[in-house]
């Protein structure tokens, strides 16, 4: 990954040039641009990103360990289940990308409830070797579609500040990944591995609650 990143950096240095400055455009300071982030809906949206991806990664980070220790799946089958997660991720993206709803708030909220239920099902179905892969696939599919809808939601809510807010949203997602992995590790050390699905579902449910406080977006023309 470091090598590929270095190649990408060289390509950016060689081929990417900053746009020419428009003298008629008023200059903006960093503080004025950052102030755009502190609008209520933007803050709530970023907080939901932290919680949603924290929930996903609190489970995914330890999914292989869960499958081996709690269900008794052999290593080969664990690899196949993780591959199923990836396939479901791709399918979810392909299906939703063909028709993104307008507006998307209602679908987004329903999707988060399905994601929370699917994560919780990993704990509840931990001993059901035939049903558990379906729950894992559902999480993978919801993971993909959640990421896609979140990216579109950021662009629509941020308006002219989409570039900056989008970059901060990526930071929020990475913060959620870190916090989710830490929370999952804490749960495993101090409570029990089998409850990671309930932990992830709780995170996502909190993200859903936060998103219910957002103002609905008008239909895009």
C-alpha atoms as an extended CHARMM CRD file, in Angstrom:
* protein
*
       221  EXT
         1         1  UNK       CA              0.0000000000        0.0000000000        0.0000000000  PROA      1               0.0000000000
         2         2  UNK       CA              2.8520000000        2.3540000000        0.7610000000  PROA      2               0.0000000000
         3         3  UNK       CA              4.4040000000        1.5910000000       -2.6310000000  PROA      3               0.0000000000
         4         4  UNK       CA              1.1430000000        2.2290000000       -4.5000000000  PROA      4               0.0000000000
         5         5  UNK       CA              0.6260000000        5.4530000000       -2.5540000000  PROA      5               0.0000000000
         6         6  UNK       CA              4.1290000000        6.6020000000       -3.5440000000  PROA      6               0.0000000000
         7         7  UNK       CA              3.3460000000        5.8920000000       -7.2120000000  PROA      7               0.0000000000
         8         8  UNK       CA              0.0820000000        7.8360000000       -6.9040000000  PROA      8               0.0000000000
         9         9  UNK       CA              1.9790000000       10.7560000000       -5.3400000000  PROA      9               0.0000000000
        10        10  UNK       CA              4.4430000000       10.8230000000       -8.2280000000  PROA      10              0.0000000000
        11        11  UNK       CA              1.5740000000       10.8310000000      -10.7250000000  PROA      11              0.0000000000
        12        12  UNK       CA             -0.1070000000       13.7310000000       -8.9190000000  PROA      12              0.0000000000
        13        13  UNK       CA              3.1390000000       15.7200000000       -8.8880000000  PROA      13              0.0000000000
        14        14  UNK       CA              3.7140000000       15.0700000000      -12.5840000000  PROA      14              0.0000000000
        15        15  UNK       CA              0.2270000000       15.5200000000      -14.0490000000  PROA      15              0.0000000000
        16        16  UNK       CA             -2.0460000000       17.3840000000      -11.6250000000  PROA      16              0.0000000000
        17        17  UNK       CA             -1.8830000000       21.1560000000      -11.7960000000  PROA      17              0.0000000000
        18        18  UNK       CA             -3.7880000000       23.6150000000       -9.5970000000  PROA      18              0.0000000000
        19        19  UNK       CA             -6.5190000000       25.5770000000      -11.3960000000  PROA      19              0.0000000000
        20        20  UNK       CA             -5.7340000000       29.1030000000      -12.4850000000  PROA      20              0.0000000000
        21        21  UNK       CA             -6.8150000000       31.6740000000       -9.9490000000  PROA      21              0.0000000000
        22        22  UNK       CA             -9.7990000000       33.8040000000      -10.8450000000  PROA      22              0.0000000000
        23        23  UNK       CA             -8.9950000000       37.3670000000       -9.8760000000  PROA      23              0.0000000000
        24        24  UNK       CA            -12.6710000000       38.2850000000       -9.6540000000  PROA      24              0.0000000000
        25        25  UNK       CA            -13.3910000000       35.5920000000       -7.0900000000  PROA      25              0.0000000000
        26        26  UNK       CA            -13.1850000000       36.8810000000       -3.5010000000  PROA      26              0.0000000000
        27        27  UNK       CA            -10.4820000000       35.2950000000       -1.3810000000  PROA      27              0.0000000000
        28        28  UNK       CA            -11.6110000000       33.0560000000        1.4650000000  PROA      28              0.0000000000
        29        29  UNK       CA             -9.6970000000       32.3270000000        4.6330000000  PROA      29              0.0000000000
        30        30  UNK       CA             -9.3110000000       28.9260000000        6.2230000000  PROA      30              0.0000000000
        31        31  UNK       CA            -11.3820000000       30.0270000000        9.2120000000  PROA      31              0.0000000000
        32        32  UNK       CA            -14.2510000000       31.1740000000        7.0050000000  PROA      32              0.0000000000
        33        33  UNK       CA            -14.2370000000       27.8590000000        5.1830000000  PROA      33              0.0000000000
        34        34  UNK       CA            -14.0860000000       25.8420000000        8.3920000000  PROA      34              0.0000000000
        35        35  UNK       CA            -17.0240000000       27.8090000000        9.7760000000  PROA      35              0.0000000000
        36        36  UNK       CA            -19.1610000000       26.2160000000        7.0720000000  PROA      36              0.0000000000
        37        37  UNK       CA            -18.7240000000       22.8560000000        8.8140000000  PROA      37              0.0000000000
        38        38  UNK       CA            -20.3340000000       24.0190000000       12.0530000000  PROA      38              0.0000000000
        39        39  UNK       CA            -23.8440000000       24.2150000000       10.6570000000  PROA      39              0.0000000000
        40        40  UNK       CA            -26.2290000000       21.9730000000       12.5910000000  PROA      40              0.0000000000
        41        41  UNK       CA            -27.0780000000       19.6080000000        9.7260000000  PROA      41              0.0000000000
        42        42  UNK       CA            -23.4340000000       19.2450000000        8.6910000000  PROA      42              0.0000000000
        43        43  UNK       CA            -22.3360000000       18.4450000000       12.2600000000  PROA      43              0.0000000000
        44        44  UNK       CA            -25.1380000000       15.8830000000       12.6650000000  PROA      44              0.0000000000
        45        45  UNK       CA            -24.2970000000       14.3210000000        9.3090000000  PROA      45              0.0000000000
        46        46  UNK       CA            -20.6140000000       13.9830000000       10.2720000000  PROA      46              0.0000000000
        47        47  UNK       CA            -21.5590000000       12.5100000000       13.6540000000  PROA      47              0.0000000000
        48        48  UNK       CA            -23.7740000000        9.9440000000       11.9280000000  PROA      48              0.0000000000
        49        49  UNK       CA            -20.8190000000        8.9730000000        9.7100000000  PROA      49              0.0000000000
        50        50  UNK       CA            -18.6830000000        8.3230000000       12.7960000000  PROA      50              0.0000000000
        51        51  UNK       CA            -21.3740000000        6.1700000000       14.4130000000  PROA      51              0.0000000000
        52        52  UNK       CA            -22.4030000000        4.2120000000       11.3110000000  PROA      52              0.0000000000
        53        53  UNK       CA            -18.8840000000        3.2340000000       10.2700000000  PROA      53              0.0000000000
        54        54  UNK       CA            -17.9300000000        2.6860000000       13.8990000000  PROA      54              0.0000000000
        55        55  UNK       CA            -20.7160000000        0.1130000000       14.0580000000  PROA      55              0.0000000000
        56        56  UNK       CA            -19.6900000000       -1.6120000000       10.8480000000  PROA      56              0.0000000000
        57        57  UNK       CA            -16.0140000000       -1.8150000000       11.7560000000  PROA      57              0.0000000000
        58        58  UNK       CA            -16.6020000000       -2.8770000000       15.3670000000  PROA      58              0.0000000000
        59        59  UNK       CA            -17.9310000000       -6.0940000000       13.8240000000  PROA      59              0.0000000000
        60        60  UNK       CA            -15.9440000000       -6.4480000000       10.6090000000  PROA      60              0.0000000000
        61        61  UNK       CA            -12.5910000000       -5.9900000000       12.3950000000  PROA      61              0.0000000000
        62        62  UNK       CA            -13.2470000000       -9.1610000000       14.4180000000  PROA      62              0.0000000000
        63        63  UNK       CA            -15.5760000000      -11.0460000000       12.0940000000  PROA      63              0.0000000000
        64        64  UNK       CA            -13.0930000000      -13.7890000000       11.1870000000  PROA      64              0.0000000000
        65        65  UNK       CA            -12.2560000000      -14.3340000000       14.8630000000  PROA      65              0.0000000000
        66        66  UNK       CA            -15.9690000000      -14.4670000000       15.6920000000  PROA      66              0.0000000000
        67        67  UNK       CA            -16.6810000000      -17.0000000000       12.9570000000  PROA      67              0.0000000000
        68        68  UNK       CA            -13.8850000000      -19.3050000000       14.1010000000  PROA      68              0.0000000000
        69        69  UNK       CA            -14.3610000000      -19.0810000000       17.8740000000  PROA      69              0.0000000000
        70        70  UNK       CA            -18.1250000000      -18.7010000000       18.2060000000  PROA      70              0.0000000000
        71        71  UNK       CA            -19.4440000000      -20.8260000000       15.3530000000  PROA      71              0.0000000000
        72        72  UNK       CA            -16.7260000000      -23.3640000000       14.7210000000  PROA      72              0.0000000000
        73        73  UNK       CA            -16.4230000000      -22.5940000000       10.9950000000  PROA      73              0.0000000000
        74        74  UNK       CA            -13.1780000000      -24.0350000000        9.5870000000  PROA      74              0.0000000000
        75        75  UNK       CA            -10.7010000000      -21.5140000000        8.1830000000  PROA      75              0.0000000000
        76        76  UNK       CA            -11.5810000000      -22.3220000000        4.5470000000  PROA      76              0.0000000000
        77        77  UNK       CA            -15.2680000000      -21.5970000000        5.1370000000  PROA      77              0.0000000000
        78        78  UNK       CA            -14.4090000000      -18.3900000000        7.0020000000  PROA      78              0.0000000000
        79        79  UNK       CA            -12.5310000000      -17.2350000000        3.9080000000  PROA      79              0.0000000000
        80        80  UNK       CA            -15.5750000000      -18.0400000000        1.7610000000  PROA      80              0.0000000000
        81        81  UNK       CA            -17.8900000000      -16.1120000000        4.0850000000  PROA      81              0.0000000000
        82        82  UNK       CA            -15.5850000000      -13.0840000000        3.9550000000  PROA      82              0.0000000000
        83        83  UNK       CA            -15.5810000000      -13.3940000000        0.1700000000  PROA      83              0.0000000000
        84        84  UNK       CA            -19.3970000000      -13.4990000000        0.2960000000  PROA      84              0.0000000000
        85        85  UNK       CA            -19.2720000000      -10.2140000000        2.2360000000  PROA      85              0.0000000000
        86        86  UNK       CA            -17.1920000000       -8.6880000000       -0.5600000000  PROA      86              0.0000000000
        87        87  UNK       CA            -19.4830000000      -10.0020000000       -3.3090000000  PROA      87              0.0000000000
        88        88  UNK       CA            -22.5530000000       -8.6530000000       -1.4790000000  PROA      88              0.0000000000
        89        89  UNK       CA            -20.7580000000       -5.3020000000       -1.1670000000  PROA      89              0.0000000000
        90        90  UNK       CA            -20.2640000000       -5.1610000000       -4.9550000000  PROA      90              0.0000000000
        91        91  UNK       CA            -23.8360000000       -6.2620000000       -5.6910000000  PROA      91              0.0000000000
        92        92  UNK       CA            -25.2460000000       -3.6140000000       -3.3480000000  PROA      92              0.0000000000
        93        93  UNK       CA            -23.2860000000       -0.9050000000       -5.1270000000  PROA      93              0.0000000000
        94        94  UNK       CA            -24.3220000000       -2.0730000000       -8.5760000000  PROA      94              0.0000000000
        95        95  UNK       CA            -28.0040000000       -2.3610000000       -7.7140000000  PROA      95              0.0000000000
        96        96  UNK       CA            -28.3450000000        0.9980000000       -5.9890000000  PROA      96              0.0000000000
        97        97  UNK       CA            -26.1180000000        2.8710000000       -8.4330000000  PROA      97              0.0000000000
        98        98  UNK       CA            -28.6360000000        2.2450000000      -11.2210000000  PROA      98              0.0000000000
        99        99  UNK       CA            -31.2620000000        4.2970000000       -9.4220000000  PROA      99              0.0000000000
       100       100  UNK       CA            -30.4500000000        6.6030000000       -6.5260000000  PROA      100             0.0000000000
       101       101  UNK       CA            -33.7290000000        7.8100000000       -4.9730000000  PROA      101             0.0000000000
       102       102  UNK       CA            -34.6250000000       11.4850000000       -5.0080000000  PROA      102             0.0000000000
       103       103  UNK       CA            -34.9470000000       12.4360000000       -2.2060000000  PROA      103             0.0000000000
       104       104  UNK       CA            -32.9670000000        9.7170000000       -0.4610000000  PROA      104             0.0000000000
       105       105  UNK       CA            -33.7190000000       10.3730000000        3.2420000000  PROA      105             0.0000000000
       106       106  UNK       CA            -36.4610000000        7.7430000000        3.6070000000  PROA      106             0.0000000000
       107       107  UNK       CA            -34.4400000000        4.9750000000        1.9400000000  PROA      107             0.0000000000
       108       108  UNK       CA            -31.3280000000        5.9330000000        3.9170000000  PROA      108             0.0000000000
       109       109  UNK       CA            -33.1740000000        5.5940000000        7.2400000000  PROA      109             0.0000000000
       110       110  UNK       CA            -34.7000000000        2.2500000000        6.2780000000  PROA      110             0.0000000000
       111       111  UNK       CA            -31.3260000000        0.9980000000        5.1230000000  PROA      111             0.0000000000
       112       112  UNK       CA            -29.7240000000        1.9180000000        8.4510000000  PROA      112             0.0000000000
       113       113  UNK       CA            -32.3930000000       -0.0280000000       10.3350000000  PROA      113             0.0000000000
       114       114  UNK       CA            -31.7170000000       -3.0730000000        8.1390000000  PROA      114             0.0000000000
       115       115  UNK       CA            -27.9750000000       -2.6570000000        8.7220000000  PROA      115             0.0000000000
       116       116  UNK       CA            -28.4440000000       -2.4040000000       12.4980000000  PROA      116             0.0000000000
       117       117  UNK       CA            -30.6490000000       -5.5100000000       12.4730000000  PROA      117             0.0000000000
       118       118  UNK       CA            -28.1840000000       -7.4460000000       10.3000000000  PROA      118             0.0000000000
       119       119  UNK       CA            -25.2790000000       -6.6090000000       12.6150000000  PROA      119             0.0000000000
       120       120  UNK       CA            -27.2840000000       -7.6380000000       15.6780000000  PROA      120             0.0000000000
       121       121  UNK       CA            -28.2650000000      -10.8580000000       13.8870000000  PROA      121             0.0000000000
       122       122  UNK       CA            -24.5930000000      -11.8640000000       13.7580000000  PROA      122             0.0000000000
       123       123  UNK       CA            -24.7270000000      -12.1920000000       17.5380000000  PROA      123             0.0000000000
       124       124  UNK       CA            -28.2360000000      -13.6280000000       17.6650000000  PROA      124             0.0000000000
       125       125  UNK       CA            -27.5180000000      -16.2290000000       14.9390000000  PROA      125             0.0000000000
       126       126  UNK       CA            -24.0280000000      -17.0640000000       16.1530000000  PROA      126             0.0000000000
       127       127  UNK       CA            -24.8530000000      -20.7580000000       16.5210000000  PROA      127             0.0000000000
       128       128  UNK       CA            -26.8350000000      -21.0560000000       13.2740000000  PROA      128             0.0000000000
       129       129  UNK       CA            -24.1770000000      -22.0260000000       10.7550000000  PROA      129             0.0000000000
       130       130  UNK       CA            -26.6120000000      -21.9610000000        7.8140000000  PROA      130             0.0000000000
       131       131  UNK       CA            -28.2270000000      -18.6000000000        8.6000000000  PROA      131             0.0000000000
       132       132  UNK       CA            -25.1940000000      -16.6390000000        9.7930000000  PROA      132             0.0000000000
       133       133  UNK       CA            -23.6600000000      -16.2560000000        6.2910000000  PROA      133             0.0000000000
       134       134  UNK       CA            -26.9250000000      -14.5990000000        5.1720000000  PROA      134             0.0000000000
       135       135  UNK       CA            -26.6030000000      -12.0360000000        7.9580000000  PROA      135             0.0000000000
       136       136  UNK       CA            -22.9810000000      -11.4000000000        6.9570000000  PROA      136             0.0000000000
       137       137  UNK       CA            -24.0300000000      -10.9320000000        3.3150000000  PROA      137             0.0000000000
       138       138  UNK       CA            -26.7740000000       -8.5110000000        4.3880000000  PROA      138             0.0000000000
       139       139  UNK       CA            -24.2150000000       -6.4520000000        6.3040000000  PROA      139             0.0000000000
       140       140  UNK       CA            -21.9230000000       -6.3810000000        3.2660000000  PROA      140             0.0000000000
       141       141  UNK       CA            -24.7330000000       -5.2320000000        0.9770000000  PROA      141             0.0000000000
       142       142  UNK       CA            -25.8550000000       -2.5430000000        3.4290000000  PROA      142             0.0000000000
       143       143  UNK       CA            -22.2610000000       -1.4270000000        3.9560000000  PROA      143             0.0000000000
       144       144  UNK       CA            -21.8930000000       -0.6700000000        0.2630000000  PROA      144             0.0000000000
       145       145  UNK       CA            -25.2180000000        1.0810000000       -0.1830000000  PROA      145             0.0000000000
       146       146  UNK       CA            -24.7520000000        3.0910000000        3.0150000000  PROA      146             0.0000000000
       147       147  UNK       CA            -21.4030000000        4.3690000000        1.7830000000  PROA      147             0.0000000000
       148       148  UNK       CA            -22.8880000000        5.3170000000       -1.5900000000  PROA      148             0.0000000000
       149       149  UNK       CA            -25.8960000000        7.1360000000       -0.1140000000  PROA      149             0.0000000000
       150       150  UNK       CA            -23.7110000000        8.8770000000        2.4370000000  PROA      150             0.0000000000
       151       151  UNK       CA            -21.4430000000       10.2490000000       -0.2850000000  PROA      151             0.0000000000
       152       152  UNK       CA            -24.4150000000       11.5780000000       -2.2610000000  PROA      152             0.0000000000
       153       153  UNK       CA            -26.0080000000       13.0090000000        0.8940000000  PROA      153             0.0000000000
       154       154  UNK       CA            -22.8010000000       14.9090000000        1.6910000000  PROA      154             0.0000000000
       155       155  UNK       CA            -22.7280000000       16.4880000000       -1.7660000000  PROA      155             0.0000000000
       156       156  UNK       CA            -26.3890000000       17.5120000000       -1.6070000000  PROA      156             0.0000000000
       157       157  UNK       CA            -26.2850000000       18.9380000000        1.9020000000  PROA      157             0.0000000000
       158       158  UNK       CA            -22.9520000000       20.7360000000        1.6370000000  PROA      158             0.0000000000
       159       159  UNK       CA            -23.8010000000       22.6330000000       -1.5610000000  PROA      159             0.0000000000
       160       160  UNK       CA            -20.9640000000       24.9580000000       -2.5400000000  PROA      160             0.0000000000
       161       161  UNK       CA            -18.8810000000       23.6260000000        0.3770000000  PROA      161             0.0000000000
       162       162  UNK       CA            -19.1080000000       20.0260000000       -0.8690000000  PROA      162             0.0000000000
       163       163  UNK       CA            -15.3720000000       19.6840000000       -1.4860000000  PROA      163             0.0000000000
       164       164  UNK       CA            -14.4140000000       20.7010000000        2.0520000000  PROA      164             0.0000000000
       165       165  UNK       CA            -17.2710000000       18.8950000000        3.8160000000  PROA      165             0.0000000000
       166       166  UNK       CA            -16.6330000000       15.7800000000        1.7400000000  PROA      166             0.0000000000
       167       167  UNK       CA            -13.0010000000       15.7440000000        2.8660000000  PROA      167             0.0000000000
       168       168  UNK       CA            -14.0310000000       16.1920000000        6.5100000000  PROA      168             0.0000000000
       169       169  UNK       CA            -16.5880000000       13.4010000000        6.0990000000  PROA      169             0.0000000000
       170       170  UNK       CA            -13.8200000000       11.0230000000        5.0310000000  PROA      170             0.0000000000
       171       171  UNK       CA            -12.0020000000       11.9770000000        8.2310000000  PROA      171             0.0000000000
       172       172  UNK       CA            -15.2050000000       11.2820000000       10.2020000000  PROA      172             0.0000000000
       173       173  UNK       CA            -15.4790000000        7.8520000000        8.5700000000  PROA      173             0.0000000000
       174       174  UNK       CA            -11.8650000000        7.0280000000        9.4490000000  PROA      174             0.0000000000
       175       175  UNK       CA            -12.4680000000        8.2350000000       13.0070000000  PROA      175             0.0000000000
       176       176  UNK       CA            -15.4740000000        5.9140000000       13.1790000000  PROA      176             0.0000000000
       177       177  UNK       CA            -13.3690000000        3.0050000000       11.9020000000  PROA      177             0.0000000000
       178       178  UNK       CA            -10.8000000000        3.6570000000       14.6340000000  PROA      178             0.0000000000
       179       179  UNK       CA            -13.3770000000        4.0370000000       17.4130000000  PROA      179             0.0000000000
       180       180  UNK       CA            -15.3260000000        0.9850000000       16.2310000000  PROA      180             0.0000000000
       181       181  UNK       CA            -12.2440000000       -1.2280000000       16.2230000000  PROA      181             0.0000000000
       182       182  UNK       CA            -11.2770000000        0.0490000000       19.6870000000  PROA      182             0.0000000000
       183       183  UNK       CA            -14.7900000000       -0.5030000000       21.0530000000  PROA      183             0.0000000000
       184       184  UNK       CA            -14.8630000000       -4.0320000000       19.6400000000  PROA      184             0.0000000000
       185       185  UNK       CA            -11.5030000000       -4.8210000000       21.1820000000  PROA      185             0.0000000000
       186       186  UNK       CA            -12.6230000000       -3.4500000000       24.5480000000  PROA      186             0.0000000000
       187       187  UNK       CA            -15.7900000000       -5.5470000000       24.3880000000  PROA      187             0.0000000000
       188       188  UNK       CA            -13.8100000000       -8.6980000000       23.6190000000  PROA      188             0.0000000000
       189       189  UNK       CA            -11.3280000000       -8.0640000000       26.4370000000  PROA      189             0.0000000000
       190       190  UNK       CA            -13.8310000000       -7.1620000000       29.1410000000  PROA      190             0.0000000000
       191       191  UNK       CA            -17.2030000000       -8.7090000000       28.2070000000  PROA      191             0.0000000000
       192       192  UNK       CA            -17.4790000000      -11.3570000000       25.4770000000  PROA      192             0.0000000000
       193       193  UNK       CA            -16.6820000000      -11.7610000000       21.7880000000  PROA      193             0.0000000000
       194       194  UNK       CA            -20.1670000000      -13.0130000000       20.9650000000  PROA      194             0.0000000000
       195       195  UNK       CA            -21.7210000000       -9.5860000000       21.6410000000  PROA      195             0.0000000000
       196       196  UNK       CA            -19.8840000000       -7.6880000000       18.8970000000  PROA      196             0.0000000000
       197       197  UNK       CA            -22.9530000000       -7.8780000000       16.6390000000  PROA      197             0.0000000000
       198       198  UNK       CA            -25.0930000000       -6.1580000000       19.2630000000  PROA      198             0.0000000000
       199       199  UNK       CA            -22.3710000000       -3.5420000000       19.7500000000  PROA      199             0.0000000000
       200       200  UNK       CA            -22.2330000000       -2.7980000000       16.0250000000  PROA      200             0.0000000000
       201       201  UNK       CA            -26.0060000000       -2.6740000000       15.7540000000  PROA      201             0.0000000000
       202       202  UNK       CA            -26.1820000000       -0.2360000000       18.6760000000  PROA      202             0.0000000000
       203       203  UNK       CA            -23.6780000000        2.0830000000       17.0090000000  PROA      203             0.0000000000
       204       204  UNK       CA            -25.6700000000        2.1040000000       13.7720000000  PROA      204             0.0000000000
       205       205  UNK       CA            -28.9520000000        2.6120000000       15.6310000000  PROA      205             0.0000000000
       206       206  UNK       CA            -27.4400000000        5.6780000000       17.2950000000  PROA      206             0.0000000000
       207       207  UNK       CA            -26.4230000000        6.8880000000       13.8290000000  PROA      207             0.0000000000
       208       208  UNK       CA            -30.0300000000        6.4030000000       12.6890000000  PROA      208             0.0000000000
       209       209  UNK       CA            -31.2880000000        8.4420000000       15.6510000000  PROA      209             0.0000000000
       210       210  UNK       CA            -28.8650000000       11.2460000000       14.7800000000  PROA      210             0.0000000000
       211       211  UNK       CA            -30.0450000000       11.2490000000       11.1700000000  PROA      211             0.0000000000
       212       212  UNK       CA            -33.6730000000       11.6140000000       12.2690000000  PROA      212             0.0000000000
       213       213  UNK       CA            -32.6660000000       15.0730000000       13.5170000000  PROA      213             0.0000000000
       214       214  UNK       CA            -31.5520000000       16.1810000000       10.0380000000  PROA      214             0.0000000000
       215       215  UNK       CA            -33.7330000000       18.4340000000        7.9610000000  PROA      215             0.0000000000
       216       216  UNK       CA            -35.1780000000       16.4920000000        4.9880000000  PROA      216             0.0000000000
       217       217  UNK       CA            -33.6250000000       17.5130000000        1.7030000000  PROA      217             0.0000000000
       218       218  UNK       CA            -35.9390000000       18.8590000000       -1.0080000000  PROA      218             0.0000000000
       219       219  UNK       CA            -36.3560000000       16.9000000000       -4.2060000000  PROA      219             0.0000000000
       220       220  UNK       CA            -33.5180000000       17.6240000000       -6.6380000000  PROA      220             0.0000000000
       221       221  UNK       CA            -34.6110000000       19.0250000000       -9.9860000000  PROA      221             0.0000000000
